[in-house]
Amino acid sequence: MQFLSQDNLSDIVVTWSTRDATNQSVVLYGENYADAKSLVNVTGDARRFVDGGRKQHTQYIHKVTLRFLKPQTRYEYSCGSELGWSARFSFTTPPAGSDWQPSL
């Protein structure tokens, strides 16, 4: 996961990789994951990557942008496609303004 830019901290990019190609790259997210009606479904894209090693392994790097998130809010999400879904993860967006320091 990454923030898009220093000027736009309301967007977050979720990335993951798979061994198989999929028809869609999807993130399902919300403030209350247990409330299925409040979840947002966002699609992105995937790019094929072949490593430079002797075996030339292929993987697909998925990227989905979550836009216009509220400041200092905890979100839960999972990512996947018709082939399967990840576990549930969470993140908290940074506070509004510039008077804060990141923590990991």
C-alpha positions in Angstrom: 0.0 0.0 0.0 1.3 3.5 -0.7 0.1 7.1 -0.6 -0.1 8.6 -4.0 1.6 11.9 -3.2 2.5 14.2 -0.4 -0.2 16.6 -1.7 -3.0 14.0 -1.9 -3.1 12.0 1.3 -6.8 11.1 0.8 -5.9 8.5 -1.8 -4.2 5.1 -1.1 -2.9 2.6 -3.6 -3.2 -1.1 -2.8 -0.9 -3.4 -4.7 -0.5 -7.2 -4.6 0.8 -10.0 -6.9 -0.6 -13.3 -8.1 0.8 -16.1 -10.1 -2.2 -16.3 -12.4 -3.8 -13.8 -14.6 -7.3 -12.6 -13.6 -10.2 -10.9 -15.3 -10.2 -8.1 -12.7 -8.2 -6.6 -9.9 -10.7 -5.7 -7.1 -10.5 -4.1 -3.6 -13.5 -4.3 -1.4 -13.3 -1.8 1.5 -15.1 0.2 4.1 -15.0 1.5 7.6 -17.1 -1.4 8.9 -16.3 -4.5 6.9 -19.0 -6.5 8.8 -21.7 -4.2 7.2 -21.7 -5.6 3.6 -24.0 -2.9 2.4 -21.5 -0.1 3.2 -18.6 -1.7 1.4 -17.1 -0.1 -1.7 -16.0 -2.2 -4.6 -13.1 -0.6 -6.7 -11.4 -2.1 -9.7 -7.9 -1.4 -10.9 -5.5 -3.1 -13.3 -2.8 -5.7 -13.5 0.5 -5.9 -15.3 2.4 -9.0 -16.3 5.9 -9.2 -14.9 8.5 -11.7 -15.9 11.6 -11.9 -13.6 15.1 -11.8 -15.1 16.2 -15.1 -13.6 17.0 -18.3 -15.4 13.5 -19.7 -15.0 11.7 -16.5 -16.1 8.9 -16.7 -13.5 5.8 -14.8 -14.4 3.6 -12.9 -11.9 0.8 -10.3 -12.2 1.2 -7.1 -10.2 -2.3 -5.7 -9.3 -2.9 -2.0 -8.5 -6.1 -0.4 -7.2 -6.5 3.2 -6.1 -8.8 4.0 -3.2 -9.8 7.7 -3.6 -11.2 10.4 -1.5 -10.7 8.7 1.9 -11.6 10.5 5.1 -8.7 11.7 7.3 -7.7 9.8 10.4 -10.2 7.0 9.6 -9.6 3.2 10.0 -10.6 1.2 6.9 -10.7 -2.6 6.4 -10.2 -4.2 3.0 -9.6 -7.3 1.1 -8.3 -7.7 -2.5 -8.8 -10.3 -5.1 -10.8 -11.4 -8.1 -13.1 -14.2 -9.3 -10.2 -16.6 -8.5 -10.2 -15.8 -4.8 -9.9 -13.2 -2.0 -7.2 -12.2 0.4 -7.5 -12.1 4.2 -9.0 -8.9 5.6 -6.4 -6.1 6.3 -6.7 -2.6 7.7 -5.1 0.8 7.6 -5.7 4.2 9.1 -5.5 7.3 7.0 -3.3 10.2 8.2 -4.9 13.2 9.9 -5.9 16.3 7.9 -3.2 19.0 7.6 0.5 18.7 7.9 1.0 18.7 11.7 1.6 14.9 12.1 4.4 12.3 11.7 4.0 8.9 10.0 4.3 5.8 12.2 4.6 2.2 11.0 
